Amino acid sequence: MGDKEEEKEALLKEIESLRQKVKELELALKDRAPQEAWRDREQAYADLFNATEEVAFLMDRDGVILLANENAGRLYGLPAKSLCGKSVYEFIPETSVESSKKKAAAVLETGRTLRFEGKLGDRYFENSLYPVLRDGSPPERIAVYIRDITERKRLQAVLEQTEEKYRRIYENAIEGIFQISPEGRFLSANPSLARIHGFESTEELIDRVEDVRDLFVNPEDHSRLLALLFEEGSVQNYESQMYRKDQSHHWISVNVRTVKDPDGKILYYEGTMRDITKRKQAELALSESEERYRAAIEHSNDAVALIEGDKIQYVNRKFVEIFGYDHPQEIVGKSIYFTVHPDDRPRVRAINRSRKRGEPVPDRYEFKAITKTGKAIYLEVSATSILYRGTPVYLVYLRDVTERRAAHEALMKSHQELERLNRAKTKAVHHISHELMTPLAVIQGNIRLLKRRLQGLSSELNIERIIEALERNLARLFEISKETNEIFKISQELEATALLDNLDRLWQRVEDLSEIPPSVRVHFDAVKTWLSQYLSGNIETFQSIDLYAFVRKTLKKIKALARHRRIRFQTEGEEGFLVLMDPLVLENVLVGLVRNAVENTPDGGTITLRTERKNGRIFLHVIDRGVGIREENQAYLFDGLFHATETELYASRKPYDFGAGGKGLDLLRMKVYGERFGFDLSVTSERCRFIPTDQDECPGDIARCPHITKEEECARSGGTTFSVSFPPKQALMTSLQRPPATL
């Protein structure tokens, strides 16, 4: 029994204990519900706080962060909880701290929101500061929201750049750009449109032009444009004459389209205008020019044709006439080859094929043609490629040379006959000169013998004067014989030079034909060697010569030979001008020119020898202020045997005497040298104005001239300059080292 009671009492205590715990649990549950609700509410605010893309935090008036979201932690590089208690100014660049504090103070003082942009590193932010207001009391806290606007800034910059680019294009476009209302007023226009129509600005254009139709010179052009827009919706390259501001006319090309709203109502017209006045003027000028050229070609003395491919597209009146037809229609559309004689068709076809392939063809050539009646004629043709109405064609000029060809053949026949007679004359002169030598030598010996035997006889018979006259004329005959031989030698040299040139050209043509056998080459070389014996001078003896130094050295020899004359010589130039030449040839040229100058300069006169480099060549000038040469005689100076008067042929003066005057042999020889050795010889001369004709004579001494008193007056009255032009040494070496015609 006792045990049961104890057991019951223990159970009751346990139940009481459980009841107590249940009460305590009930009380605990009652206290826990508000806390969990608070925590849930707090988590919701935190989620809302952290869900925004912006940086957000709450700070007090001193800038101490009281609360911050996770974005704030990411921005400042710390966990959000770690930011609490820190001053926001710790995370701001020192240069911006003071201004940030002033902004925060302004928010607290005014109680108004403040927004501003800032930069942190390379990123841009938009900052919004909100005052926290409670029960109308002054704010003590600031809610800060920071938005990253870097990408927005970048896009804004791109947009501004794009807008600026298109604004510049719009304002600086060459074409005028416009928008026009359905009523005809300009809604917008760029500066080019204003300039095109003569206005100072777009504002003036928009203000002054109330209806665009007033700009059209012909109102029907505006009506047609509107009709096209109604049908097509857009128009391209519409051309019309319009008025400028000053009422002058100009041509305009318009591109325009209609802009409508979704309901099909016309909002405006937009497009471009371009001033084409110059083009229109050029087209008009071209049309007029084409008409003029057509008239000129139609009445040309040459036959003219336009050929496309092988077909004749156009012929002028002369073309029809030359070929004996009645109308151009008989020719146009046919092949050009129907006018070519069968004998020459293969050659003409070959030339035309080469021209079409762009290969070199003769600028002009002759061919045998055939007329409507079958008559053969000879034509000279030249052709060039042109664009005719946008199509490539050949513009062909034809000239009838049938009569010229016949005349040329007759002339060639006469020339050949003259050459034959000239060769016969040369041989006869040489024969006479050669035959004269023996009798002249006999006469000379007999005169000497007679002179010895007559010594001691009375002088009353004037024997001495007779003997002197015989000797003087005999010497003259010997001189004539010598000059005749010299002429013959020069003629041989000219002929040999021409033959060698012809042989070289012939060799080139033969080489183009086929390979030449060695045996033929040997004979060819032998002929050239044989002809070369008649040539004076030798390329193998060429030397590099300082021209100025050579002139001074040679002049010393000339002065010795002309010492009986009162002539002043002077030299001008400088050393270093090198020419490549045979010294003997150069000396012959220089001595001949100076002797010629001395013999034409009166005593008391001056002769100048000048060297210079000009236009890439080296020049030697021999300048005298002597009697000069008449203009009509200058053309014959280098032909040989030139003389100023007939009496000179019988003159007995010695070399370097005034008026001795060579017979032109020296100049002829120089001409031959120049052609062979690559230098040029030219002359400029002015006849003394006091002795204008060949019959007028100079006294040979300035002191005895009745027309002047000073040397300067003589120098200004006339004179002659012979110029020798040498190529640069390198160019001459290249020319002389060219491969010969033989191997």
C-alpha angles and dihedrals in degrees: 000000000000091000093055092051092052091047091050093048091050091050091051091051091050091049090049089050091051091049090051091051091048090053091047090048091049090050091048092050090051091054094044099058097069091046093052091046089051091049091049091049091048091050090050090054090047091050090049090046093051097039094072119093089224128090107249133183141152120231136178126236091277093055096254110150111238099175133005137180126231093261088060089054091050091048095050096035098243135099111271092244091052091058092063111101094021124110114250088219089070088071097046123087110261091240090061100042097089095048090046091054090050091051091050091048090051091053092050092045099047098030088223131127116256126202127189140151126245141174129229114183108319095333131091124221137190110219123203119189115195121188113228105230124197128180092333092296120135112276117260099177136050126210108214123201120185123191123194105233099170094115091043089052091050093049090046090053091048090049092049091048091049092047090048091049093051091042090055091046089050095047097039100038114128090221121069113248121202149167117207127191121233086255091060102254122132110250094182137355136176124232093259091060090052091049092047090057095041100254124140095226143001089252090058091048093050092044098045101041107070095169124021091215087072089068093062115094089205110039089202089068089061092048092050090049092053090047091053091048090051091052102037105021091226138041128204128204096355107175125207142148115253138182124254121215089268090052093250116139127247136167120250132190113207131200110186141160136189118247115204136181122241090273093056095253114145110248099178145315119254133185147103138285127206128193107234097169094118091048091050091049090049091049090050091047090047091050091049090045091049089051091050092048091046089054091046092049093044090055096037120129087226124074111248129194138174112218125192110192101322096325124103110234100174139008130182129227094268092054090055090047097049094053093043099244127141103218137021088235088071089063109028114096095024128109115271089229093070086076093052119091112244089242092064103030095098091052094046091047091051092051092049092048090052091049092052090051090052093247122145114275132174115280088227135359141169127246139174114256134187128224129217090268093049096256115150116233133171121236134188111218135194125175139185135183118249139162111249114187089337095310124107110240139160118252104211128194120196128189126188106237097167093114092040091051091051090048090048092052090050090047092050090051090051090046091053090050091049091049089052091050091046091053089049090050092049092050091048092050091048091047093049092047091049093046092049093060095072098049090042090053090049091049091048091051093048092049091052090048092047090048091055094048094048093054111120096023121125113284092215090091090064087232092149093055091048091050091048091051090049091049092047094051091043089054088050090053090051089050091050090050090050092048090048090054089048091052090049091051092049090048089052090049092050091048092046091049091051092047092050091051090049090049091053092052091045090051092053092051092048091049090052089053099054144318111296118232115241091242090060091048091055092054092045091053090047091055091050092049091050092050092047091067089075093057123094121215126030132233089214090066094054115131136185103256129190097227099205094048090047091051093052092047094048092045090063090061092047092051089055091053093046097041092119088065126080096227125142115218124199132178129209129188141060138264123260100065101123124196128183108228146130103267092220092053092047091049092050090051094047095044092047093051095046093046089051089051093048093049091053098043120085121229110278092036132118133237120197126201111197132180124193145153116239133163092354094306134098117237135201114194124191106195125188130174093211134124095304129210126275114249094241090054096050093078091063099046095103097041095085131249092045113162133173097221136013092241090066090071088068098035117130097200119133126239114286091020113129109266093012086125116182118239094247095267092119092052092046090051090049090052090054091048091050093052091048102041102035106252128121127228122201138164138207119187143169121199115234105265092222092059103033098161132058089245092060113091133210114223089227094236126076090214090061097045110116093204102058141033103195137050090236090061090052091049091054095048099069147313147157136252122197113194127196114196118200124191118236113281093248094050092049092049090052091049094048093045094056112130110269122238091253130061 
